[in-house]
Amino acid sequence: MVIPKLHYISQGSSPEEHLENIQKACSYGAELVQLNLKSLPKDPAGISEKKYLKIAEAARETTLHFQTRLIINGDYKIAKTLKADGVYLGPTDSCPTEARTHLYTWQSIGGTANTLQECETLLDKEIDYIFLGPFRETAKEANIPPVLGLEGYKAITDVLKTPIPIIGVGGITTEDVTALLDIGIAGVAVSTEITRDFNKIRLFNQLLNASSTAEQRHTFE
């Protein structure tokens, strides 16, 4: 299973804005988008399963049109119903091992980690990729895990020898990509930087496909 190197995580202040931004990301060449309604302003009632499914259906229609992969954040049942490309499960979501028993074999499962131990735990649960972060501070909220930065990432990638792709997440910009690839990060998940300017997708794709060796970087230029 090949996991794309760039993940666009949807952003917006309403479901409609999320869908609009997913359409823009697809039209600007994103290979994979993640529908993440958790970033919506908190509604005490939350989004009902029925409403989430309706929004996800609209996102699926868009991604199928553009042949872009769609990942559903937090709900493997919706991912299965829609035959989305996979599900991303945060720390408070279902266990990946449980989700795996319900999903199609070709659907991917992503998980999130902040420490080496959390990465190792996820690997035991047979996930397909790990979001490692946050790379830098992105929100002044409670319960945000410690920021890792380049040194924190390096400390983990030096020890964690795995073929499973480690995807950097949390305030990553185009300026960070080369250094992240150099220490063994396989790709990046980006939200704000791309939502501000969808043209950045092309630049991210160019940087992520470029090898970090000088010889190949020369041919890339």
Backbone bond lengths (Angstrom), bond angles and torsions (degrees), N, CA, C in turn:
res aa  C-N    CA-C-N  psi(-1)  N-CA   C-N-CA  omega(-1)  CA-C   N-CA-C  phi
1 M - - - 1.469 - - 1.536 109.31 -
2 V 1.324 116.11 118.16 1.467 119.74 -179.27 1.525 109.42 -90.37
3 I 1.334 115.71 123.53 1.462 120.97 179.70 1.534 108.31 -98.44
4 P 1.340 118.62 120.81 1.469 119.72 179.07 1.534 112.25 -55.39
5 K 1.318 115.66 151.80 1.471 120.62 -176.75 1.524 113.02 -80.54
6 L 1.340 116.94 -20.24 1.469 119.81 179.69 1.525 109.64 -118.73
7 H 1.333 115.39 123.59 1.467 121.58 176.80 1.530 107.29 -113.84
8 Y 1.324 116.92 120.49 1.471 119.08 173.05 1.519 107.94 -93.40
9 I 1.339 116.28 122.43 1.461 121.51 178.56 1.520 107.89 -97.93
10 S 1.328 116.23 121.43 1.471 119.70 -173.44 1.521 112.23 -62.81
11 Q 1.327 113.74 147.93 1.462 122.63 -178.93 1.517 107.98 -136.63
12 G 1.325 116.08 156.55 1.463 119.98 177.29 1.509 110.40 158.54
13 S 1.341 115.52 158.95 1.469 119.70 -179.05 1.526 111.43 -93.40
14 S 1.347 116.85 -1.64 1.472 121.36 177.13 1.525 107.57 -149.49
15 P 1.337 118.10 159.97 1.466 120.22 176.36 1.535 111.92 -55.26
16 E 1.338 115.29 -38.28 1.473 120.10 -179.18 1.534 110.84 -62.31
17 E 1.333 115.07 -39.29 1.470 119.68 -179.91 1.535 110.26 -68.49
18 H 1.322 116.95 -37.69 1.466 120.44 175.28 1.522 110.13 -58.99
19 L 1.336 116.15 -46.38 1.465 120.45 -178.60 1.531 111.64 -65.13
20 E 1.315 114.85 -39.01 1.472 120.14 178.53 1.533 110.23 -63.29
21 N 1.344 115.62 -43.25 1.465 119.96 -179.17 1.528 111.91 -69.75
22 I 1.329 117.01 -32.72 1.462 120.52 175.55 1.529 109.74 -65.24
23 Q 1.338 115.55 -41.32 1.479 119.25 178.16 1.530 110.65 -62.57
24 K 1.338 116.01 -42.83 1.476 119.28 179.02 1.521 110.50 -63.18
25 A 1.342 116.47 -45.08 1.466 120.19 -179.45 1.528 110.80 -58.93
26 C 1.331 116.22 -43.27 1.470 120.48 178.52 1.524 111.06 -62.67
27 S 1.323 116.05 -45.01 1.472 119.43 -176.49 1.531 112.13 -69.40
28 Y 1.344 116.48 -21.75 1.472 120.09 177.62 1.529 112.16 -93.03
29 G 1.327 116.86 5.42 1.469 119.31 171.36 1.516 116.83 101.65
30 A 1.339 118.28 18.44 1.465 119.01 176.63 1.527 109.71 -68.48
31 E 1.324 116.19 134.00 1.477 120.61 178.42 1.519 111.34 -81.22
32 L 1.338 115.36 -27.93 1.459 120.14 -175.73 1.519 109.98 -146.08
33 V 1.317 116.57 135.21 1.471 120.54 173.97 1.528 108.69 -126.92
34 Q 1.315 114.35 146.23 1.463 120.44 177.03 1.525 108.52 -113.26
35 L 1.325 115.17 123.12 1.471 119.80 176.25 1.527 107.53 -79.55
36 N 1.334 115.61 111.68 1.466 120.32 -175.17 1.522 110.88 -123.05
37 L 1.322 116.23 85.27 1.467 119.97 -178.87 1.528 112.11 -77.53
38 K 1.336 117.04 -3.77 1.474 119.75 177.69 1.526 111.36 -66.09
39 S 1.315 116.34 -19.79 1.468 118.79 -178.63 1.533 112.45 -83.90
40 L 1.339 116.75 -2.85 1.472 119.10 177.59 1.527 110.15 -66.51
41 P 1.353 116.98 150.99 1.465 119.14 174.35 1.526 109.41 -52.86
42 K 1.319 115.50 134.94 1.470 120.12 -172.32 1.535 113.09 -62.01
43 D 1.311 113.88 122.06 1.460 121.20 173.57 1.527 105.62 -102.68
44 P 1.345 117.71 122.41 1.469 119.79 -177.01 1.524 112.61 -52.17
45 A 1.324 116.48 -33.28 1.468 120.00 -179.30 1.534 111.45 -80.27
46 G 1.341 115.20 -18.04 1.466 119.11 -176.14 1.521 110.83 73.63
47 I 1.339 115.61 177.77 1.466 119.17 177.88 1.520 107.26 -94.57
48 S 1.311 116.55 127.64 1.474 119.83 -179.09 1.529 109.13 -68.22
49 E 1.316 115.39 156.30 1.464 122.01 179.18 1.532 109.74 -56.97
50 K 1.333 115.95 -39.47 1.465 121.56 -178.65 1.537 110.83 -63.28
51 K 1.350 114.96 -44.59 1.468 119.07 -178.85 1.531 110.18 -69.44
52 Y 1.333 115.80 -40.67 1.472 120.13 179.01 1.530 109.60 -59.60
53 L 1.327 116.25 -43.21 1.461 120.94 -179.86 1.524 111.04 -61.54
54 K 1.333 116.04 -40.75 1.467 120.69 -179.35 1.540 111.04 -64.15
55 I 1.328 115.76 -42.67 1.470 120.51 179.55 1.537 108.99 -66.79
56 A 1.337 115.03 -43.30 1.470 119.99 -179.44 1.526 111.41 -63.56
57 E 1.332 116.61 -35.42 1.474 120.67 177.45 1.527 110.65 -62.14
58 A 1.334 115.64 -41.61 1.472 120.05 178.97 1.533 110.38 -65.67
59 A 1.330 115.93 -40.03 1.472 120.20 178.33 1.530 109.85 -64.35
60 R 1.334 116.07 -40.16 1.469 120.64 -179.65 1.519 111.14 -63.69
61 E 1.322 115.87 -39.91 1.468 120.32 178.63 1.535 110.50 -59.14
62 T 1.325 114.61 -44.37 1.474 120.02 179.59 1.519 111.36 -64.59
63 T 1.338 116.47 -48.19 1.470 119.11 -175.72 1.526 111.57 -67.37
64 L 1.325 117.81 -33.59 1.470 120.01 176.70 1.524 110.45 -65.34
65 H 1.331 115.78 -40.68 1.468 120.79 179.05 1.534 110.93 -58.63
66 F 1.329 115.68 -41.46 1.475 120.18 -177.26 1.536 112.65 -93.21
67 Q 1.338 116.76 -0.11 1.468 121.85 -175.56 1.525 111.19 56.59
68 T 1.322 114.93 43.37 1.464 122.48 178.24 1.525 107.91 -104.71
69 R 1.303 117.30 145.01 1.467 119.78 178.51 1.524 110.38 -76.69
70 L 1.323 115.09 142.73 1.471 120.38 179.09 1.525 110.16 -119.43
71 I 1.331 114.59 127.25 1.462 121.50 174.74 1.530 107.60 -111.84
72 I 1.322 116.30 134.95 1.466 121.33 177.17 1.525 108.67 -97.16
73 N 1.316 116.85 127.90 1.467 120.55 179.41 1.527 109.89 -84.17
74 G 1.335 115.68 118.98 1.459 120.29 165.61 1.515 119.00 88.74
75 D 1.335 118.65 -8.85 1.469 117.92 -174.45 1.526 110.67 -138.37
76 Y 1.329 115.84 96.51 1.471 119.20 -176.59 1.528 112.20 -69.64
77 K 1.353 116.91 -24.45 1.469 118.90 -179.90 1.529 109.94 -66.74
78 I 1.340 116.18 -42.68 1.470 119.97 177.83 1.525 109.59 -66.20
79 A 1.327 116.28 -40.40 1.471 120.26 179.02 1.530 109.84 -58.78
80 K 1.325 116.70 -40.79 1.467 119.74 -179.77 1.527 111.09 -71.30
81 T 1.335 116.42 -45.92 1.470 120.53 -179.03 1.529 111.28 -55.96
82 L 1.327 116.28 -43.81 1.464 120.85 -176.20 1.524 113.05 -85.26
83 K 1.341 115.96 -6.98 1.470 120.07 -171.94 1.527 109.80 55.22
84 A 1.334 115.06 43.39 1.469 120.38 173.99 1.527 107.55 -67.45
85 D 1.324 116.41 167.82 1.473 119.58 -175.73 1.525 112.66 -73.93
86 G 1.335 116.12 -16.95 1.455 118.08 177.73 1.508 112.06 172.86
87 V 1.328 114.13 -173.77 1.458 120.92 -179.50 1.527 108.38 -133.99
88 Y 1.326 115.55 145.49 1.463 121.25 174.66 1.523 107.22 -112.24
89 L 1.329 116.54 125.16 1.461 121.23 -175.25 1.529 111.08 -115.05
90 G 1.342 115.05 118.38 1.459 120.80 177.39 1.521 110.56 -81.30
91 P 1.346 116.61 178.66 1.461 121.25 -176.13 1.529 114.37 -59.56
92 T 1.337 117.78 -28.36 1.471 119.79 -178.35 1.525 113.06 -98.89
93 D 1.342 116.66 4.45 1.467 120.80 179.22 1.537 110.42 -89.00
94 S 1.318 115.71 -175.23 1.470 121.33 179.01 1.525 110.90 -58.44
95 C 1.317 115.32 157.31 1.462 120.85 176.13 1.535 109.04 -71.94
96 P 1.348 118.12 134.07 1.471 120.17 179.77 1.531 113.13 -55.27
97 T 1.326 116.79 -36.11 1.472 120.13 -179.63 1.529 110.96 -61.97
98 E 1.332 115.80 -39.98 1.469 119.96 178.32 1.525 110.10 -68.81
99 A 1.347 115.74 -45.39 1.467 120.27 -179.52 1.528 110.88 -57.80
100 R 1.338 115.72 -39.93 1.468 120.75 -177.43 1.534 111.46 -58.11
101 T 1.317 117.36 -35.52 1.473 120.00 -178.26 1.525 112.17 -69.20
102 H 1.330 117.35 -19.79 1.469 121.07 -178.06 1.530 112.96 -98.69
103 L 1.323 116.87 -27.58 1.471 120.29 -173.10 1.528 112.01 -81.54
104 Y 1.346 114.72 163.20 1.463 120.05 171.60 1.528 107.82 -69.55
105 T 1.328 116.02 152.62 1.476 120.08 -176.11 1.532 112.21 -61.32
106 W 1.342 116.88 -28.11 1.467 119.76 -176.60 1.537 112.81 -85.44
107 Q 1.322 117.68 -6.27 1.469 119.67 -179.88 1.533 110.31 -82.54
108 S 1.317 115.33 136.68 1.469 119.68 -177.60 1.525 111.45 -89.53
109 I 1.331 115.12 155.33 1.461 121.40 175.13 1.525 108.17 -126.94
110 G 1.320 115.37 126.78 1.462 120.86 176.04 1.515 109.50 -111.48
111 G 1.322 115.82 149.97 1.464 120.59 177.57 1.513 109.91 -131.84
112 T 1.330 116.37 174.17 1.460 120.02 -176.68 1.520 110.76 -124.04
113 A 1.345 116.78 142.10 1.458 121.84 -178.79 1.523 110.74 -143.71
114 N 1.328 114.57 154.73 1.465 121.40 178.15 1.536 111.23 -124.94
115 T 1.329 116.11 -15.43 1.466 120.51 -177.73 1.533 110.22 -133.40
116 L 1.328 115.23 166.75 1.460 120.97 177.02 1.531 110.08 -60.06
117 Q 1.336 115.91 -43.36 1.466 120.42 -179.18 1.531 111.37 -61.15
118 E 1.345 116.86 -41.72 1.468 120.62 178.64 1.531 110.89 -64.63
119 C 1.330 116.36 -37.40 1.477 120.07 176.54 1.522 110.02 -61.71
120 E 1.334 116.62 -46.44 1.468 121.21 -178.01 1.530 111.51 -63.98
121 T 1.342 116.14 -38.62 1.472 120.66 177.59 1.528 110.13 -61.80
122 L 1.343 116.16 -43.68 1.473 119.94 179.53 1.524 111.54 -64.49
123 L 1.321 116.65 -39.11 1.467 119.87 179.83 1.528 110.63 -61.04
124 D 1.314 116.63 -34.41 1.473 120.91 176.96 1.523 111.61 -68.25
125 K 1.339 115.45 -20.54 1.474 119.40 -178.23 1.528 112.14 -96.17
126 E 1.316 115.61 12.33 1.475 122.14 173.37 1.528 114.66 58.89
127 I 1.323 115.72 43.99 1.465 118.48 174.50 1.544 109.01 -79.13
128 D 1.328 115.54 166.28 1.471 120.27 -176.91 1.522 113.12 -99.53
129 Y 1.326 116.83 -20.25 1.466 121.02 175.20 1.524 108.00 -160.75
130 I 1.334 115.14 158.81 1.464 120.60 -179.13 1.526 109.58 -123.35
131 F 1.324 116.12 128.71 1.466 121.33 168.64 1.527 106.56 -83.76
132 L 1.317 117.15 115.63 1.461 121.58 179.29 1.525 109.18 -106.31
133 G 1.324 116.63 124.36 1.465 117.88 -178.27 1.519 111.81 178.09
134 P 1.340 117.26 -173.41 1.467 124.42 3.51 1.531 112.90 -80.28
135 F 1.341 114.55 145.88 1.464 121.16 177.20 1.531 109.80 -68.13
136 R 1.343 115.51 -46.17 1.472 120.10 173.69 1.517 109.07 -141.07
137 E 1.307 116.16 169.57 1.473 120.32 -177.13 1.524 110.30 -68.51
138 T 1.328 115.95 131.50 1.467 119.41 -179.94 1.519 112.48 -123.11
139 A 1.335 117.83 -17.50 1.470 119.41 -177.15 1.520 110.04 -149.12
140 K 1.310 115.70 145.89 1.465 121.54 178.86 1.530 109.28 -92.76
141 E 1.309 116.23 55.57 1.461 119.71 -177.99 1.524 109.96 -108.14
142 A 1.325 114.45 160.94 1.459 118.78 173.95 1.525 108.69 -75.26
143 N 1.302 116.21 161.82 1.472 123.27 176.24 1.530 114.59 63.79
144 I 1.342 116.87 22.07 1.459 118.40 174.80 1.534 106.85 -85.27
145 P 1.338 118.35 129.86 1.466 119.94 -179.83 1.533 111.26 -63.20
146 P 1.331 117.73 160.01 1.467 120.68 -179.98 1.531 112.15 -57.47
147 V 1.335 115.56 142.12 1.463 121.21 177.46 1.536 108.76 -69.37
148 L 1.337 116.57 136.49 1.468 120.46 -175.85 1.523 113.70 -93.67
149 G 1.339 116.40 -40.61 1.461 118.95 -176.06 1.522 111.28 62.48
150 L 1.325 116.08 179.87 1.467 121.58 -177.19 1.531 111.63 -62.54
151 E 1.337 116.52 -40.85 1.467 120.05 -179.29 1.528 111.96 -64.26
152 G 1.336 115.96 -42.03 1.464 120.25 178.40 1.520 111.99 -63.38
153 Y 1.339 115.24 -40.79 1.461 119.88 177.53 1.527 110.35 -62.64
154 K 1.334 115.28 -46.00 1.466 120.63 -176.77 1.529 110.71 -62.46
155 A 1.336 116.28 -40.78 1.472 120.48 179.93 1.539 110.48 -59.63
156 I 1.334 115.94 -35.21 1.473 120.15 -179.73 1.534 111.54 -80.37
157 T 1.331 117.36 -46.80 1.476 119.59 -176.77 1.530 111.99 -67.94
158 D 1.333 117.61 -27.01 1.477 120.60 177.85 1.526 111.07 -64.55
159 V 1.333 116.36 -32.84 1.468 121.62 -176.09 1.527 111.98 -96.21
160 L 1.328 116.05 -37.43 1.467 121.44 -173.69 1.528 110.32 -82.80
161 K 1.300 116.42 95.33 1.464 119.69 179.38 1.525 107.81 -95.20
162 T 1.308 116.02 103.24 1.465 119.88 -177.19 1.527 110.69 -147.50
163 P 1.336 117.12 144.74 1.468 119.34 174.96 1.533 112.32 -76.22
164 I 1.348 116.29 -11.76 1.469 120.49 -179.99 1.533 108.94 -68.08
165 P 1.344 118.53 128.34 1.473 119.96 -178.82 1.537 112.80 -63.51
166 I 1.325 114.51 132.96 1.465 121.24 174.28 1.527 106.17 -102.00
167 I 1.333 116.15 119.09 1.467 122.54 -176.36 1.532 109.06 -106.39
168 G 1.321 116.02 123.33 1.465 120.14 178.34 1.522 110.73 -75.09
169 V 1.335 116.49 142.37 1.466 120.19 -179.13 1.525 109.92 -146.98
170 G 1.335 115.80 147.81 1.466 120.42 175.59 1.515 113.65 111.93
171 G 1.322 115.91 86.59 1.467 120.40 174.49 1.517 114.82 69.60
172 I 1.332 117.14 24.86 1.471 120.21 -177.30 1.532 110.69 -79.54
173 T 1.341 115.38 136.81 1.472 121.53 178.27 1.533 108.84 -117.78
174 T 1.318 115.81 173.12 1.476 119.81 179.80 1.532 110.82 -61.06
175 E 1.335 117.11 -29.35 1.474 120.56 -178.47 1.531 112.29 -66.58
176 D 1.340 116.79 -20.24 1.474 120.53 -176.34 1.522 113.70 -87.47
177 V 1.327 117.18 -18.34 1.474 120.58 -166.07 1.525 113.94 -59.71
178 T 1.326 118.22 -49.43 1.463 120.46 -175.59 1.520 111.73 -59.61
179 A 1.338 117.20 -44.79 1.468 120.81 -179.90 1.531 110.97 -64.36
180 L 1.327 116.48 -37.05 1.471 120.22 179.62 1.534 110.80 -67.05
181 L 1.330 116.97 -42.24 1.469 120.30 178.46 1.526 110.35 -63.57
182 D 1.330 115.97 -37.76 1.470 121.10 -178.62 1.527 112.60 -60.81
183 I 1.342 117.56 -30.03 1.475 118.62 -177.97 1.534 112.16 -99.72
184 G 1.338 116.32 10.55 1.458 118.71 172.44 1.519 116.63 99.61
185 I 1.342 117.47 8.11 1.470 119.52 174.01 1.533 106.91 -76.15
186 A 1.340 116.87 132.83 1.468 120.86 -171.86 1.526 113.98 -82.97
187 G 1.340 116.22 -27.57 1.461 120.01 -176.45 1.511 109.92 -169.58
188 V 1.334 116.04 -174.92 1.464 120.15 -177.96 1.521 111.38 -136.63
189 A 1.325 114.93 148.58 1.466 122.07 173.36 1.522 106.52 -110.12
190 V 1.316 116.82 125.62 1.466 121.08 -171.68 1.522 110.30 -130.61
191 S 1.308 115.43 139.85 1.461 120.46 178.60 1.518 110.46 -123.74
192 T 1.334 116.49 -72.92 1.468 121.77 -173.17 1.525 113.51 -61.05
193 E 1.332 117.05 -48.15 1.468 121.59 -175.97 1.531 111.32 -57.52
194 I 1.331 116.87 -37.90 1.468 120.28 179.98 1.520 111.21 -80.89
195 T 1.340 117.48 -40.09 1.472 119.80 -179.62 1.525 110.51 -60.53
196 R 1.326 116.69 -32.96 1.481 120.69 177.69 1.531 111.33 -67.52
197 D 1.329 115.97 -35.35 1.461 120.09 -176.59 1.536 109.12 -154.58
198 F 1.325 116.09 101.52 1.468 120.50 -175.86 1.527 112.74 -67.66
199 N 1.337 116.98 -15.18 1.466 120.44 174.07 1.532 111.28 -61.69
200 K 1.333 115.89 -22.49 1.474 120.25 -177.90 1.538 111.42 -65.20
201 I 1.327 117.31 -20.56 1.469 119.95 -179.69 1.526 109.90 -57.53
202 R 1.318 116.80 -44.51 1.466 120.59 -179.21 1.524 111.11 -61.08
203 L 1.339 115.32 -42.91 1.467 119.95 -179.34 1.535 111.11 -66.84
204 F 1.326 116.14 -43.65 1.468 119.33 176.63 1.530 110.07 -58.13
205 N 1.334 116.72 -46.01 1.469 120.61 -179.11 1.528 111.62 -60.67
206 Q 1.332 115.99 -41.19 1.477 119.62 178.96 1.527 110.34 -63.53
207 L 1.330 116.34 -46.62 1.462 120.55 -177.79 1.527 111.88 -65.63
208 L 1.331 116.94 -38.82 1.464 120.71 -177.19 1.525 112.76 -73.25
209 N 1.313 116.75 -26.00 1.465 119.11 178.72 1.515 111.74 -87.61
210 A 1.344 116.47 -13.62 1.458 120.32 179.77 1.521 108.88 -76.15
211 S 1.319 115.58 136.80 1.462 118.29 176.55 1.513 108.34 -75.37
212 S 1.332 116.79 153.63 1.468 119.45 -178.84 1.524 111.78 -88.41
213 T 1.340 118.01 2.67 1.472 117.80 177.27 1.521 109.06 -85.57
214 A 1.302 115.72 144.65 1.472 121.10 -174.52 1.523 111.36 -58.95
215 E 1.326 116.21 -41.05 1.462 121.31 -177.15 1.520 110.16 -59.63
216 Q 1.329 115.67 -49.04 1.469 118.38 -177.75 1.509 111.72 -76.58
217 R 1.334 116.74 -27.68 1.454 118.60 177.08 1.529 108.60 -64.60
218 H 1.355 115.05 -35.33 1.452 119.72 179.76 1.527 109.90 -63.04
219 T 1.340 117.69 -44.88 1.464 119.86 -179.19 1.544 109.91 -69.83
220 F 1.332 115.58 -29.83 1.463 119.05 178.75 1.519 110.58 -63.90
221 E 1.331 116.11 -40.50 1.476 119.85 179.64 1.522 110.48 -73.31
